[in-house]
Amino acid sequence: MNGVLHNLHLIAMPHFDRHTAANQEAMLVKLLGALFTGWTRKLIGVTTNGEKTNMGHINGVQVRMVRCAEFKVVQIWCVLHQLDLVVHIAVDEVDGGTWFKIAYTLSTYLRKQSNLIIEMGETCPKKTNRWLALGSAFKFYITHALRIVVFLNERHEQVGNVAPPFLTQSWWLLTYALAPIIAIIIEIVVKLQAHDLVICQQRQLLLLLANDIRDMFKVRHIDDEADNTFDDLPIVDYVCRDNSFVLLGTLREYVDDLGTCAQAHWLAIDAIEKMIVLEIIAQFTIGLSDGIIKVEAERDPANNAAIDLAPLVMPMDLVKMRSSTFISKVIELCKAQLQAIAWTDD
């Protein structure tokens, strides 16, 4: 305003009406109009969380605010919310949702066992919808696996007690196998929460996460295989999903590297159950990594990924541009908007 860039933080605005898209639009328009009457020509970006009222591609809050603007607006959908949805979908597919449900039930049950807590000197972390809590819970399960198994077996034998969750060999094996993936997701989630991180850097972190997960299991793209190599593979040698596949031999090597406790569970199940476990791991890995690759902060009006709509902002990108390229691909695209806010051609 008047040549000064203002950084306004609006926190916990009261909204006493129903949270419909129309009501939220009316509130925001009234607020922005009170701050500055010419806000429609200065609006350059809109961001909300992923709730359907906000992100609806026909009459969502974001779309309505974009319609108010006089120039092109970059729509942003928080990548953390998107990543959360992707991981939830992938986790819910594991063993038909049973694996995750048991993990939650186990946390609730162990937190009520006061004698066990006193004996161990540690309380099982509370399972919440936050991934940091989920990672802590899995770390607790693995660290205290032997004591937990003994305790649950004892409780099963006692009549009159509330039945504890039944942990199968396959459940433990999946926990050992998938916990490392949850751990690296948590590392990226923490980095994505940094206040000084810009959107293009978020994209780099997400690509790094997806590639790390695929590298852990040597996930391969069918289209990348030369000379129809994939077509020559026996169907019993791999697990395929969409356009990617993982060799069963690679999955078996991964399980071998999980340690002696995981190996004990592996040896306790039959060949059919082993195949089921390996397929679950492969399907989880491919589905999760494919979903992460599709996460994109910049969105078009239909809520599709639209990375090309966002201008280059990093100095390392801008400094490499020729002056003519900078003018044609950066300045010219925004020239009308710049002139509308008192910029001159000079």
Secondary structure as the mmCIF struct_conf table of DSSP 4:
data_model
#
loop_
_struct_conf.conf_type_id
_struct_conf.id
_struct_conf.beg_label_comp_id
_struct_conf.beg_label_asym_id
_struct_conf.beg_label_seq_id
_struct_conf.end_label_comp_id
_struct_conf.end_label_asym_id
_struct_conf.end_label_seq_id
TURN_TY1_P TURN_TY1_P1 ASN A 2 GLY A 3
BEND BEND1 ALA A 12 ALA A 12
BEND BEND2 ASP A 17 ASP A 17
HELX_RH_AL_P HELX_RH_AL_P1 ALA A 21 LEU A 35
TURN_TY1_P TURN_TY1_P2 THR A 37 GLY A 38
HELX_RH_3T_P HELX_RH_3T_P1 TRP A 39 ARG A 41
TURN_TY1_P TURN_TY1_P3 LYS A 42 LYS A 42
STRN STRN1 GLY A 45 THR A 48
BEND BEND3 GLY A 50 GLY A 50
HELX_RH_AL_P HELX_RH_AL_P2 LYS A 52 MET A 55
TURN_TY1_P TURN_TY1_P4 HIS A 57 ASN A 59
HELX_RH_AL_P HELX_RH_AL_P3 VAL A 61 CYS A 68
BEND BEND4 GLU A 70 PHE A 71
STRN STRN2 VAL A 74 TRP A 77
HELX_RH_AL_P HELX_RH_AL_P4 VAL A 79 GLU A 93
HELX_RH_3T_P HELX_RH_3T_P2 VAL A 94 GLY A 97
HELX_RH_AL_P HELX_RH_AL_P5 THR A 98 LEU A 110
TURN_TY1_P TURN_TY1_P5 ARG A 111 LYS A 112
HELX_RH_AL_P HELX_RH_AL_P6 SER A 114 MET A 120
TURN_TY1_P TURN_TY1_P6 GLY A 121 GLY A 121
HELX_LH_PP_P HELX_LH_PP_P1 CYS A 124 LYS A 127
BEND BEND5 ASN A 129 ARG A 130
HELX_RH_AL_P HELX_RH_AL_P7 TRP A 131 THR A 143
TURN_TY1_P TURN_TY1_P7 HIS A 144 HIS A 144
HELX_RH_AL_P HELX_RH_AL_P8 ALA A 145 GLU A 157
BEND BEND6 GLN A 158 GLN A 158
TURN_TY1_P TURN_TY1_P8 VAL A 159 GLY A 160
BEND BEND7 ASN A 161 ASN A 161
HELX_LH_PP_P HELX_LH_PP_P2 VAL A 162 PRO A 165
HELX_RH_AL_P HELX_RH_AL_P9 GLN A 169 LEU A 192
TURN_TY1_P TURN_TY1_P9 GLN A 193 GLN A 193
TURN_TY1_P TURN_TY1_P10 HIS A 195 ASP A 196
HELX_RH_AL_P HELX_RH_AL_P10 ILE A 199 PHE A 217
TURN_TY1_P TURN_TY1_P11 LYS A 218 LYS A 218
STRN STRN3 ARG A 220 HIS A 221
HELX_RH_3T_P HELX_RH_3T_P3 ILE A 222 ASP A 224
HELX_RH_3T_P HELX_RH_3T_P4 ALA A 226 ASN A 228
TURN_TY1_P TURN_TY1_P12 THR A 229 THR A 229
HELX_RH_3T_P HELX_RH_3T_P5 PHE A 230 ASP A 232
BEND BEND8 LEU A 233 LEU A 233
HELX_RH_3T_P HELX_RH_3T_P6 ILE A 235 ASP A 237
STRN STRN4 TYR A 238 ARG A 241
TURN_TY1_P TURN_TY1_P13 ASP A 242 ASN A 243
STRN STRN5 SER A 244 LEU A 247
HELX_RH_AL_P HELX_RH_AL_P11 LEU A 248 ASP A 256
TURN_TY1_P TURN_TY1_P14 ASP A 257 LEU A 258
HELX_RH_AL_P HELX_RH_AL_P12 THR A 260 LEU A 267
TURN_TY1_P TURN_TY1_P15 ALA A 268 ALA A 268
BEND BEND9 ILE A 269 ILE A 269
HELX_RH_AL_P HELX_RH_AL_P13 ALA A 271 ILE A 293
TURN_TY1_P TURN_TY1_P16 LYS A 294 LYS A 294
BEND BEND10 ALA A 297 ALA A 297
STRN STRN6 GLU A 298 ARG A 299
TURN_TY1_P TURN_TY1_P17 PRO A 301 ALA A 302
BEND BEND11 ASN A 303 ASN A 303
STRN STRN7 ALA A 305 ALA A 305
HELX_RH_3T_P HELX_RH_3T_P7 ILE A 307 LEU A 309
BEND BEND12 ALA A 310 ALA A 310
HELX_LH_PP_P HELX_LH_PP_P3 PRO A 311 LEU A 312
HELX_RH_AL_P HELX_RH_AL_P14 PRO A 315 LEU A 318
TURN_TY1_P TURN_TY1_P18 VAL A 319 LYS A 320
BEND BEND13 MET A 321 MET A 321
HELX_RH_AL_P HELX_RH_AL_P15 SER A 323 PHE A 326
HELX_RH_PI_P HELX_RH_PI_P1 ILE A 327 ILE A 331
HELX_RH_3T_P HELX_RH_3T_P8 GLU A 332 CYS A 334
HELX_RH_AL_P HELX_RH_AL_P16 LYS A 335 ALA A 340
TURN_TY1_P TURN_TY1_P19 ILE A 341 ALA A 342
#
